Amino acid sequence: VVDQSPAKTASFSFSESPHLRRDVVQSVSSLHLDDGFPDPRLAPLHELTRAYRSNLLLGNPYVKLGYSDTKGSAWLRQELSVYLNETRGLKITSENILITRGTVMGLYLVSTGLLQNGDNVAVGEMSWGSAGMNFVQAGANLLKIAVDEHGLVVEELERICQKQTIRLVYITSHHHYPTTVALRADRRIKLLQLAEKYGFIIFEDDYDYDFHYLSKPLLPLASADRAGMVLYCGSFTKTISPAFRVGYLVAPENVIRHLAQ
């Protein structure tokens, strides 16, 4: 028997989608294994506390606590553009950045704003579930591409491109999720060439650029993008804590304007 009280059950119908049914991962013990959440004990809590306090008490509260540009804080975007240019080899300005509530918001905006029902999206046969969930929710068809010890098998992607139209390729090139392998240099070049030839978008999810050994990070695909085919997305979730919902989407200015709307 269904409880018909309005607080329990709506009187209108809606469809519940199976691809949206994902459990929230919660820690219930002092010791646990997970897939890469940072240790919250290492978060810079004192620095964050001072920064929040200063920003709340100083300056114009109307500007700080009111509505603002949907692209995000101009000051933050300017600082981020300098930081990303220095550390990632990008060549961008603040107008190439949209501030998001983490990578998932970047995925959602791209899925909503750039995908249409029936579009083909290529992902690794092993890939991040939340990315695929957003693409399916937008009405896209997921095409699974093989992944080996050198990352996404780009040759397989090329064979698919020769037979059907691909709208977007989702990739975690620095450390493929969940295998952690890096996309090999020749495959990076080939993937960018395929994007130019076949006109598909590359969504580069760089969720852990700051995690590498020997201080030798691989520059993102976006740093070698000559044609404006790469959407580069990252966040501070993995370096501060998951609750710190600040991320960024880097793209050509016209794409940023479109998604900001």
CYANA upper distance limits for C-alpha pairs under 8 A (distance plus 0.5 A):
  2 VAL  CA      9 THR  CA      8.29
  3 ASP  CA      8 LYS  CA      6.84
  3 ASP  CA      9 THR  CA      7.03
  4 GLN  CA      8 LYS  CA      7.11
  4 GLN  CA      9 THR  CA      5.99
  4 GLN  CA     10 ALA  CA      8.29
  5 SER  CA      9 THR  CA      6.57
  6 PRO  CA     10 ALA  CA      6.33
  6 PRO  CA     11 SER  CA      8.08
 16 GLU  CA     20 LEU  CA      8.46
 17 SER  CA     21 ARG  CA      7.78
 19 HIS  CA    133 MET  CA      6.48
 19 HIS  CA    136 VAL  CA      8.16
 19 HIS  CA    137 GLN  CA      8.46
 20 LEU  CA    133 MET  CA      7.08
 27 SER  CA     32 HIS  CA      7.62
 36 GLY  CA    238 LYS  CA      8.13
 37 PHE  CA    238 LYS  CA      6.79
 37 PHE  CA    241 SER  CA      7.94
 37 PHE  CA    242 PRO  CA      7.67
 38 PRO  CA     42 LEU  CA      8.31
 38 PRO  CA    238 LYS  CA      6.26
 38 PRO  CA    239 THR  CA      7.13
 38 PRO  CA    240 ILE  CA      7.59
 38 PRO  CA    241 SER  CA      6.52
 38 PRO  CA    242 PRO  CA      8.26
 39 ASP  CA     43 ALA  CA      7.77
 39 ASP  CA    241 SER  CA      8.03
 40 PRO  CA    240 ILE  CA      8.03
 40 PRO  CA    241 SER  CA      6.49
 42 LEU  CA    240 ILE  CA      8.37
 43 ALA  CA    239 THR  CA      8.49
 43 ALA  CA    240 ILE  CA      5.71
 43 ALA  CA    241 SER  CA      6.99
 44 PRO  CA     48 LEU  CA      6.67
 44 PRO  CA    240 ILE  CA      7.63
 45 LEU  CA     49 THR  CA      6.47
 46 HIS  CA     50 ARG  CA      6.78
 47 GLU  CA     51 ALA  CA      6.65
 48 LEU  CA     52 TYR  CA      6.56
 49 THR  CA     53 ARG  CA      6.59
 50 ARG  CA     54 SER  CA      6.58
 51 ALA  CA     55 ASN  CA      6.66
 52 TYR  CA     56 LEU  CA      6.57
 53 ARG  CA     57 LEU  CA      6.63
 54 SER  CA     58 LEU  CA      6.21
 55 ASN  CA     59 GLY  CA      7.65
 55 ASN  CA     64 LYS  CA      8.35
 56 LEU  CA     61 PRO  CA      7.76
 56 LEU  CA     64 LYS  CA      8.26
 57 LEU  CA     61 PRO  CA      8.40
 59 GLY  CA     64 LYS  CA      8.27
 60 ASN  CA     64 LYS  CA      6.85
 61 PRO  CA     65 LEU  CA      6.03
 61 PRO  CA     66 GLY  CA      7.97
 62 TYR  CA     66 GLY  CA      5.64
 63 VAL  CA     67 TYR  CA      7.98
 63 VAL  CA     68 SER  CA      7.92
 68 SER  CA     72 GLY  CA      7.66
 68 SER  CA     73 SER  CA      7.91
 69 ASP  CA     73 SER  CA      7.34
 69 ASP  CA     74 ALA  CA      8.37
 70 THR  CA     98 LEU  CA      8.47
 70 THR  CA    260 ALA  CA      6.07
 70 THR  CA    261 GLN  CA      7.89
 71 LYS  CA     97 ILE  CA      7.69
 71 LYS  CA     98 LEU  CA      5.16
 71 LYS  CA     99 ILE  CA      6.32
 71 LYS  CA    256 ILE  CA      8.17
 71 LYS  CA    257 ARG  CA      8.43
 71 LYS  CA    260 ALA  CA      6.00
 72 GLY  CA     76 LEU  CA      8.05
 72 GLY  CA     77 ARG  CA      7.60
 72 GLY  CA     98 LEU  CA      6.74
 72 GLY  CA     99 ILE  CA      5.45
 72 GLY  CA    100 THR  CA      8.22
 73 SER  CA     77 ARG  CA      6.66
 73 SER  CA     99 ILE  CA      8.10
 74 ALA  CA     78 GLN  CA      6.61
 74 ALA  CA     94 SER  CA      7.69
 75 TRP  CA     79 GLU  CA      6.75
 76 LEU  CA     80 LEU  CA      6.47
 77 ARG  CA     81 SER  CA      6.54
 77 ARG  CA     94 SER  CA      5.39
 77 ARG  CA     95 GLU  CA      8.31
 77 ARG  CA     97 ILE  CA      6.66
 77 ARG  CA     98 LEU  CA      8.06
 77 ARG  CA     99 ILE  CA      7.84
 78 GLN  CA     82 VAL  CA      7.06
 78 GLN  CA     93 THR  CA      7.40
 78 GLN  CA     94 SER  CA      5.25
 79 GLU  CA     83 TYR  CA      6.74
 80 LEU  CA     84 LEU  CA      6.41
 80 LEU  CA     94 SER  CA      7.99
 81 SER  CA     85 ASN  CA      6.51
 81 SER  CA     92 ILE  CA      6.60
 81 SER  CA     93 THR  CA      5.93
 81 SER  CA     94 SER  CA      6.04
 81 SER  CA     97 ILE  CA      7.94
 82 VAL  CA     86 GLU  CA      6.72
 82 VAL  CA     93 THR  CA      8.21
 83 TYR  CA     87 THR  CA      6.59
 84 LEU  CA     88 ARG  CA      5.68
 84 LEU  CA     89 GLY  CA      7.48
 84 LEU  CA     90 LEU  CA      6.71
 85 ASN  CA     89 GLY  CA      5.50
 85 ASN  CA     90 LEU  CA      4.87
 85 ASN  CA     91 LYS  CA      6.22
 85 ASN  CA     92 ILE  CA      7.26
 86 GLU  CA     90 LEU  CA      7.94
 88 ARG  CA    219 LEU  CA      6.12
 88 ARG  CA    220 PRO  CA      7.08
 88 ARG  CA    223 SER  CA      7.15
 89 GLY  CA    219 LEU  CA      7.27
 89 GLY  CA    223 SER  CA      5.77
 90 LEU  CA    222 ALA  CA      7.36
 90 LEU  CA    223 SER  CA      5.31
 91 LYS  CA    223 SER  CA      7.99
 92 ILE  CA     96 ASN  CA      6.50
 93 THR  CA     97 ILE  CA      8.00
 95 GLU  CA    253 GLU  CA      6.34
 95 GLU  CA    256 ILE  CA      7.99
 96 ASN  CA    250 VAL  CA      5.96
 96 ASN  CA    251 ALA  CA      5.85
 96 ASN  CA    252 PRO  CA      6.15
 96 ASN  CA    253 GLU  CA      5.56
 96 ASN  CA    256 ILE  CA      6.81
 97 ILE  CA    248 TYR  CA      6.97
 97 ILE  CA    249 LEU  CA      6.16
 97 ILE  CA    250 VAL  CA      5.22
 97 ILE  CA    251 ALA  CA      7.18
 97 ILE  CA    256 ILE  CA      7.24
 98 LEU  CA    248 TYR  CA      6.09
 98 LEU  CA    249 LEU  CA      5.63
 98 LEU  CA    250 VAL  CA      7.08
 98 LEU  CA    256 ILE  CA      6.77
 98 LEU  CA    260 ALA  CA      7.60
 99 ILE  CA    246 VAL  CA      7.62
 99 ILE  CA    247 GLY  CA      6.35
 99 ILE  CA    248 TYR  CA      5.00
 99 ILE  CA    249 LEU  CA      6.97
100 THR  CA    105 MET  CA      6.32
100 THR  CA    106 GLY  CA      6.66
100 THR  CA    245 ARG  CA      8.36
100 THR  CA    246 VAL  CA      6.51
100 THR  CA    247 GLY  CA      5.31
100 THR  CA    248 TYR  CA      5.75
100 THR  CA    249 LEU  CA      7.49
101 ARG  CA    105 MET  CA      6.11
101 ARG  CA    106 GLY  CA      8.28
101 ARG  CA    245 ARG  CA      5.30
101 ARG  CA    246 VAL  CA      5.43
101 ARG  CA    247 GLY  CA      6.05
101 ARG  CA    248 TYR  CA      8.47
102 GLY  CA    106 GLY  CA      7.48
102 GLY  CA    234 GLY  CA      7.85
102 GLY  CA    235 SER  CA      5.91
102 GLY  CA    236 PHE  CA      8.10
102 GLY  CA    237 THR  CA      7.46
102 GLY  CA    245 ARG  CA      5.62
102 GLY  CA    246 VAL  CA      5.60
102 GLY  CA    247 GLY  CA      4.63
102 GLY  CA    248 TYR  CA      7.58
103 THR  CA    107 LEU  CA      6.80
103 THR  CA    205 ASP  CA      8.04
103 THR  CA    207 TYR  CA      8.20
103 THR  CA    233 CYS  CA      6.80
103 THR  CA    234 GLY  CA      6.40
103 THR  CA    235 SER  CA      6.54
103 THR  CA    247 GLY  CA      6.42
103 THR  CA    248 TYR  CA      7.78
103 THR  CA    249 LEU  CA      8.46
104 VAL  CA    108 TYR  CA      6.59
104 VAL  CA    130 SER  CA      7.84
104 VAL  CA    131 ALA  CA      7.93
105 MET  CA    109 LEU  CA      6.58
106 GLY  CA    110 VAL  CA      6.70
106 GLY  CA    233 CYS  CA      7.30
106 GLY  CA    247 GLY  CA      8.48
106 GLY  CA    248 TYR  CA      7.80
106 GLY  CA    249 LEU  CA      6.55
107 LEU  CA    111 SER  CA      6.50
107 LEU  CA    131 ALA  CA      7.16
107 LEU  CA    134 ASN  CA      7.26
108 TYR  CA    112 THR  CA      6.52
108 TYR  CA    134 ASN  CA      6.45
109 LEU  CA    113 GLY  CA      6.22
109 LEU  CA    114 LEU  CA      8.46
109 LEU  CA    259 LEU  CA      6.86
110 VAL  CA    114 LEU  CA      5.81
110 VAL  CA    115 LEU  CA      7.56
110 VAL  CA    259 LEU  CA      7.77
111 SER  CA    115 LEU  CA      5.66
111 SER  CA    134 ASN  CA      6.94
111 SER  CA    135 PHE  CA      6.31
111 SER  CA    138 ALA  CA      6.29
112 THR  CA    116 GLN  CA      8.36
112 THR  CA    138 ALA  CA      6.66
113 GLY  CA    258 HIS  CA      8.07
113 GLY  CA    259 LEU  CA      6.74
115 LEU  CA    119 ASP  CA      6.95
115 LEU  CA    135 PHE  CA      8.49
115 LEU  CA    138 ALA  CA      7.17
115 LEU  CA    139 GLY  CA      8.47
115 LEU  CA    140 ALA  CA      7.67
115 LEU  CA    167 ARG  CA      8.04
116 GLN  CA    138 ALA  CA      7.27
116 GLN  CA    139 GLY  CA      7.12
116 GLN  CA    140 ALA  CA      7.39
117 ASN  CA    138 ALA  CA      6.92
117 ASN  CA    139 GLY  CA      4.78
117 ASN  CA    140 ALA  CA      6.08
118 GLY  CA    139 GLY  CA      6.33
118 GLY  CA    140 ALA  CA      5.51
118 GLY  CA    141 ASN  CA      6.59
119 ASP  CA    139 GLY  CA      7.82
119 ASP  CA    140 ALA  CA      5.29
119 ASP  CA    141 ASN  CA      6.57
119 ASP  CA    166 ILE  CA      7.67
119 ASP  CA    167 ARG  CA      6.49
120 ASN  CA    140 ALA  CA      6.18
120 ASN  CA    141 ASN  CA      5.32
120 ASN  CA    142 LEU  CA      6.65
120 ASN  CA    143 LEU  CA      7.30
120 ASN  CA    165 THR  CA      7.38
120 ASN  CA    166 ILE  CA      5.55
120 ASN  CA    167 ARG  CA      6.06
120 ASN  CA    168 LEU  CA      7.44
121 VAL  CA    135 PHE  CA      7.83
121 VAL  CA    140 ALA  CA      6.90
121 VAL  CA    141 ASN  CA      6.50
121 VAL  CA    142 LEU  CA      5.61
121 VAL  CA    143 LEU  CA      6.50
121 VAL  CA    166 ILE  CA      6.63
121 VAL  CA    167 ARG  CA      6.41
121 VAL  CA    168 LEU  CA      5.37
121 VAL  CA    169 VAL  CA      6.21
121 VAL  CA    170 TYR  CA      7.89
122 ALA  CA    142 LEU  CA      6.40
122 ALA  CA    143 LEU  CA      5.17
122 ALA  CA    144 LYS  CA      6.50
122 ALA  CA    145 ILE  CA      7.14
122 ALA  CA    157 LEU  CA      8.39
122 ALA  CA    166 ILE  CA      7.63
122 ALA  CA    168 LEU  CA      6.85
122 ALA  CA    169 VAL  CA      5.19
122 ALA  CA    170 TYR  CA      6.78
123 VAL  CA    127 SER  CA      7.12
123 VAL  CA    132 GLY  CA      8.21
123 VAL  CA    142 LEU  CA      7.37
123 VAL  CA    143 LEU  CA      6.72
123 VAL  CA    144 LYS  CA      5.81
123 VAL  CA    145 ILE  CA      6.44
123 VAL  CA    169 VAL  CA      6.62
123 VAL  CA    170 TYR  CA      5.78
123 VAL  CA    171 ILE  CA      7.28
124 GLY  CA    144 LYS  CA      5.92
124 GLY  CA    145 ILE  CA      5.22
124 GLY  CA    146 ALA  CA      6.46
124 GLY  CA    147 VAL  CA      6.58
124 GLY  CA    152 LEU  CA      6.86
124 GLY  CA    170 TYR  CA      8.28
124 GLY  CA    171 ILE  CA      7.91
125 GLU  CA    144 LYS  CA      5.13
125 GLU  CA    145 ILE  CA      5.71
125 GLU  CA    146 ALA  CA      5.91
125 GLU  CA    147 VAL  CA      7.03
126 MET  CA    147 VAL  CA      7.76
126 MET  CA    177 TYR  CA      7.84
126 MET  CA    178 PRO  CA      7.38
127 SER  CA    131 ALA  CA      8.41
127 SER  CA    132 GLY  CA      8.29
127 SER  CA    176 HIS  CA      8.39
127 SER  CA    177 TYR  CA      6.23
127 SER  CA    178 PRO  CA      7.01
128 TRP  CA    132 GLY  CA      7.34
128 TRP  CA    177 TYR  CA      6.75
128 TRP  CA    178 PRO  CA      7.76
129 GLY  CA    133 MET  CA      6.56
130 SER  CA    134 ASN  CA      6.87
131 ALA  CA    135 PHE  CA      7.00
131 ALA  CA    170 TYR  CA      8.48
132 GLY  CA    136 VAL  CA      6.62
132 GLY  CA    142 LEU  CA      7.78
133 MET  CA    137 GLN  CA      6.57
134 ASN  CA    138 ALA  CA      6.82
135 PHE  CA    139 GLY  CA      7.18
135 PHE  CA    140 ALA  CA      5.97
135 PHE  CA    141 ASN  CA      8.19
135 PHE  CA    142 LEU  CA      8.04
136 VAL  CA    140 ALA  CA      5.55
136 VAL  CA    141 ASN  CA      7.06
136 VAL  CA    142 LEU  CA      7.64
145 ILE  CA    152 LEU  CA      7.40
145 ILE  CA    153 VAL  CA      7.30
145 ILE  CA    156 GLU  CA      7.27
145 ILE  CA    157 LEU  CA      7.07
146 ALA  CA    152 LEU  CA      6.68
146 ALA  CA    153 VAL  CA      6.08
146 ALA  CA    156 GLU  CA      7.81
147 VAL  CA    151 GLY  CA      5.72
147 VAL  CA    152 LEU  CA      4.96
147 VAL  CA    153 VAL  CA      6.03
148 ASP  CA    152 LEU  CA      7.09
148 ASP  CA    153 VAL  CA      7.25
149 GLU  CA    181 VAL  CA      6.78
150 HIS  CA    181 VAL  CA      6.79
150 HIS  CA    182 ALA  CA      6.75
150 HIS  CA    183 LEU  CA      5.96
150 HIS  CA    184 ARG  CA      5.92
151 GLY  CA    173 SER  CA      7.99
151 GLY  CA    176 HIS  CA      7.02
151 GLY  CA    181 VAL  CA      6.32
151 GLY  CA    182 ALA  CA      6.34
151 GLY  CA    183 LEU  CA      5.01
151 GLY  CA    184 ARG  CA      7.25
152 LEU  CA    171 ILE  CA      8.41
152 LEU  CA    183 LEU  CA      7.18
152 LEU  CA    187 ARG  CA      8.49
153 VAL  CA    157 LEU  CA      7.33
153 VAL  CA    187 ARG  CA      8.27
154 VAL  CA    158 GLU  CA      6.76
154 VAL  CA    187 ARG  CA      6.64
154 VAL  CA    190 LYS  CA      7.66
154 VAL  CA    191 LEU  CA      6.89
155 GLU  CA    159 ARG  CA      6.96
156 GLU  CA    160 ILE  CA      6.96
157 LEU  CA    161 CYS  CA      6.72
158 GLU  CA    162 GLN  CA      6.87
158 GLU  CA    194 LEU  CA      7.57
159 ARG  CA    163 LYS  CA      7.39
160 ILE  CA    164 GLN  CA      6.66
161 CYS  CA    165 THR  CA      6.46
161 CYS  CA    166 ILE  CA      6.84
161 CYS  CA    198 TYR  CA      7.58
165 THR  CA    198 TYR  CA      8.26
166 ILE  CA    198 TYR  CA      8.23
166 ILE  CA    200 PHE  CA      6.33
167 ARG  CA    199 GLY  CA      8.02
167 ARG  CA    200 PHE  CA      5.26
167 ARG  CA    201 ILE  CA      6.64
168 LEU  CA    200 PHE  CA      5.65
168 LEU  CA    201 ILE  CA      4.94
168 LEU  CA    202 ILE  CA      6.25
168 LEU  CA    203 PHE  CA      7.51
169 VAL  CA    200 PHE  CA      7.54
169 VAL  CA    201 ILE  CA      6.65
169 VAL  CA    202 ILE  CA      5.41
169 VAL  CA    203 PHE  CA      6.58
170 TYR  CA    202 ILE  CA      6.60
170 TYR  CA    203 PHE  CA      5.34
170 TYR  CA    204 GLU  CA      6.80
170 TYR  CA    205 ASP  CA      7.93
171 ILE  CA    176 HIS  CA      7.83
171 ILE  CA    202 ILE  CA      7.82
171 ILE  CA    203 PHE  CA      6.73
171 ILE  CA    204 GLU  CA      5.72
171 ILE  CA    205 ASP  CA      6.66
172 THR  CA    176 HIS  CA      5.25
172 THR  CA    177 TYR  CA      6.86
172 THR  CA    204 GLU  CA      6.38
172 THR  CA    205 ASP  CA      5.54
172 THR  CA    206 ASP  CA      6.47
172 THR  CA    207 TYR  CA      8.09
173 SER  CA    182 ALA  CA      6.38
173 SER  CA    183 LEU  CA      5.64
173 SER  CA    204 GLU  CA      7.43
173 SER  CA    205 ASP  CA      8.05
173 SER  CA    206 ASP  CA      7.66
173 SER  CA    220 PRO  CA      7.69
173 SER  CA    221 LEU  CA      8.07
174 HIS  CA    180 THR  CA      8.47
174 HIS  CA    181 VAL  CA      8.14
174 HIS  CA    182 ALA  CA      5.63
174 HIS  CA    183 LEU  CA      7.08
174 HIS  CA    206 ASP  CA      7.04
174 HIS  CA    208 ASP  CA      8.07
174 HIS  CA    209 TYR  CA      7.15
174 HIS  CA    217 PRO  CA      8.44
174 HIS  CA    218 LEU  CA      6.88
174 HIS  CA    219 LEU  CA      8.41
174 HIS  CA    220 PRO  CA      7.42
175 HIS  CA    179 THR  CA      7.99
175 HIS  CA    180 THR  CA      4.77
175 HIS  CA    181 VAL  CA      5.68
175 HIS  CA    182 ALA  CA      5.37
175 HIS  CA    183 LEU  CA      7.99
175 HIS  CA    208 ASP  CA      7.95
176 HIS  CA    180 THR  CA      5.09
176 HIS  CA    181 VAL  CA      5.79
176 HIS  CA    182 ALA  CA      6.62
176 HIS  CA    183 LEU  CA      7.91
183 LEU  CA    187 ARG  CA      7.08
183 LEU  CA    188 ARG  CA      7.00
184 ARG  CA    188 ARG  CA      6.82
185 ALA  CA    189 ILE  CA      6.98
186 ASP  CA    190 LYS  CA      6.67
187 ARG  CA    191 LEU  CA      6.41
188 ARG  CA    192 LEU  CA      6.89
188 ARG  CA    221 LEU  CA      7.26
189 ILE  CA    193 GLN  CA      6.77
190 LYS  CA    194 LEU  CA      6.62
191 LEU  CA    195 ALA  CA      6.71
192 LEU  CA    196 GLU  CA      6.92
192 LEU  CA    221 LEU  CA      8.12
192 LEU  CA    225 ASP  CA      7.41
192 LEU  CA    229 MET  CA      8.37
193 GLN  CA    197 LYS  CA      6.67
194 LEU  CA    198 TYR  CA      6.32
194 LEU  CA    199 GLY  CA      8.19
194 LEU  CA    200 PHE  CA      8.48
195 ALA  CA    199 GLY  CA      5.67
195 ALA  CA    200 PHE  CA      5.52
195 ALA  CA    201 ILE  CA      7.10
195 ALA  CA    202 ILE  CA      7.64
195 ALA  CA    229 MET  CA      7.06
196 GLU  CA    200 PHE  CA      7.87
196 GLU  CA    227 ALA  CA      7.24
196 GLU  CA    229 MET  CA      7.59
199 GLY  CA    229 MET  CA      8.19
200 PHE  CA    229 MET  CA      7.64
201 ILE  CA    229 MET  CA      5.77
201 ILE  CA    230 VAL  CA      6.60
201 ILE  CA    231 LEU  CA      7.81
202 ILE  CA    229 MET  CA      6.55
202 ILE  CA    230 VAL  CA      5.18
202 ILE  CA    231 LEU  CA      6.56
203 PHE  CA    230 VAL  CA      6.50
203 PHE  CA    231 LEU  CA      5.35
203 PHE  CA    232 TYR  CA      6.73
203 PHE  CA    233 CYS  CA      7.98
204 GLU  CA    220 PRO  CA      8.40
204 GLU  CA    221 LEU  CA      7.84
204 GLU  CA    222 ALA  CA      8.19
204 GLU  CA    230 VAL  CA      7.26
204 GLU  CA    231 LEU  CA      6.48
204 GLU  CA    232 TYR  CA      5.42
204 GLU  CA    233 CYS  CA      6.65
205 ASP  CA    232 TYR  CA      6.86
205 ASP  CA    233 CYS  CA      5.61
205 ASP  CA    234 GLY  CA      6.72
206 ASP  CA    220 PRO  CA      8.09
206 ASP  CA    232 TYR  CA      7.65
206 ASP  CA    233 CYS  CA      6.50
206 ASP  CA    234 GLY  CA      5.68
207 TYR  CA    233 CYS  CA      8.12
207 TYR  CA    234 GLY  CA      5.78
207 TYR  CA    235 SER  CA      7.00
207 TYR  CA    238 LYS  CA      7.59
208 ASP  CA    234 GLY  CA      8.37
208 ASP  CA    238 LYS  CA      7.01
208 ASP  CA    239 THR  CA      8.45
209 TYR  CA    217 PRO  CA      7.55
210 ASP  CA    217 PRO  CA      8.24
210 ASP  CA    239 THR  CA      7.97
211 PHE  CA    217 PRO  CA      8.44
212 HIS  CA    216 LYS  CA      7.19
212 HIS  CA    217 PRO  CA      6.32
213 TYR  CA    217 PRO  CA      8.10
219 LEU  CA    223 SER  CA      7.02
220 PRO  CA    224 ALA  CA      8.12
221 LEU  CA    225 ASP  CA      6.88
221 LEU  CA    230 VAL  CA      7.80
222 ALA  CA    230 VAL  CA      6.14
222 ALA  CA    231 LEU  CA      7.82
222 ALA  CA    232 TYR  CA      6.78
225 ASP  CA    229 MET  CA      7.23
225 ASP  CA    230 VAL  CA      7.01
228 GLY  CA    251 ALA  CA      7.96
228 GLY  CA    252 PRO  CA      6.77
230 VAL  CA    251 ALA  CA      7.43
231 LEU  CA    249 LEU  CA      7.43
231 LEU  CA    250 VAL  CA      6.33
231 LEU  CA    251 ALA  CA      5.56
232 TYR  CA    249 LEU  CA      6.26
232 TYR  CA    250 VAL  CA      5.42
232 TYR  CA    251 ALA  CA      7.07
233 CYS  CA    247 GLY  CA      7.99
233 CYS  CA    248 TYR  CA      6.25
233 CYS  CA    249 LEU  CA      4.98
233 CYS  CA    250 VAL  CA      6.68
234 GLY  CA    247 GLY  CA      6.15
234 GLY  CA    248 TYR  CA      6.09
234 GLY  CA    249 LEU  CA      7.25
235 SER  CA    245 ARG  CA      8.28
235 SER  CA    246 VAL  CA      6.36
235 SER  CA    247 GLY  CA      4.19
235 SER  CA    248 TYR  CA      6.51
236 PHE  CA    240 ILE  CA      6.39
236 PHE  CA    241 SER  CA      7.87
236 PHE  CA    244 PHE  CA      7.50
236 PHE  CA    245 ARG  CA      7.92
236 PHE  CA    246 VAL  CA      6.48
236 PHE  CA    247 GLY  CA      6.60
237 THR  CA    241 SER  CA      5.46
237 THR  CA    242 PRO  CA      5.02
237 THR  CA    243 ALA  CA      7.57
237 THR  CA    244 PHE  CA      6.34
237 THR  CA    245 ARG  CA      6.96
237 THR  CA    246 VAL  CA      7.57
237 THR  CA    247 GLY  CA      8.16
238 LYS  CA    242 PRO  CA      7.05
240 ILE  CA    244 PHE  CA      7.25
250 VAL  CA    256 ILE  CA      8.16
251 ALA  CA    255 VAL  CA      6.68
251 ALA  CA    256 ILE  CA      6.60
252 PRO  CA    256 ILE  CA      6.91
253 GLU  CA    257 ARG  CA      6.70
254 ASN  CA    258 HIS  CA      6.72
255 VAL  CA    259 LEU  CA      6.68
256 ILE  CA    260 ALA  CA      6.42
257 ARG  CA    261 GLN  CA      6.87
